[in-house]
Amino acid sequence: MGITIREIILSDYEAVWKMEGQVHRLHSENRPDIFQKMDSPLTEQAFRKTLEDKNQIALLAEENGTAAAYCIVTLRPPSKNPMLIPRTAAWMEELCVCEEYRRRGIGNLLFREACRRAKMLHAESMELMVWSFNKPAERFYEQEGMALKSETMEIKL
């Protein structure tokens, strides 16, 4: 398996747009009360901004030269809240493995590389949010060693 992981570049927009659409479709199908139906919410302007942001890690995994997965991680500076211990956290904004490349270990490699790079930038933890309907993602992250930190609850009014 010829898997490579590299930084995302501007010419990767179309491939990332497609994968972002897969992620969004999952969310809009499961929570139509929150997410609008659309092909992909990723605009080229937002994509450019992500690539220019020095506090973000944007990685693309390729299998034999074809885009198979991507992730975006934001480094969050220490909180100024005096109750909290100052620490830098890495926040995984997105991780998506293209549907036709799942169950090949690509997500595992990408996740671990994102963690490695965040640690090199002095992040003390990798954090993320998973929607409760996304049980496969929960299992994936648990297998990577992540543990539940908090829960968000809601009631419809």
Salt bridges, closest charged atoms under 4 A:
GLU7 OE2 - ARG117 NH1 3.49
ASP12 OD2 - ARG6 NH1 2.76
ASP33 OD2 - ARG31 NH2 2.59
ASP33 OD2 - LYS156 NZ 2.18
GLU44 OE2 - ARG48 NH2 3.46
GLU62 OE2 - ARG6 NH2 3.14
GLU63 OE1 - ARG104 NH1 2.45
GLU99 OE2 - ARG25 NH2 3.34
GLU100 OE2 - LYS18 NZ 3.28
GLU113 OE2 - ARG116 NH2 2.69
GLU113 OE2 - ARG117 NE 2.64
GLU127 OE2 - ARG87 NH2 2.62
GLU127 OE1 - LYS149 NZ 2.98
GLU138 OE1 - LYS135 NZ 3.70
GLU144 OE1 - ARG112 NE 3.03
GLU154 OE2 - ARG31 NH1 2.63
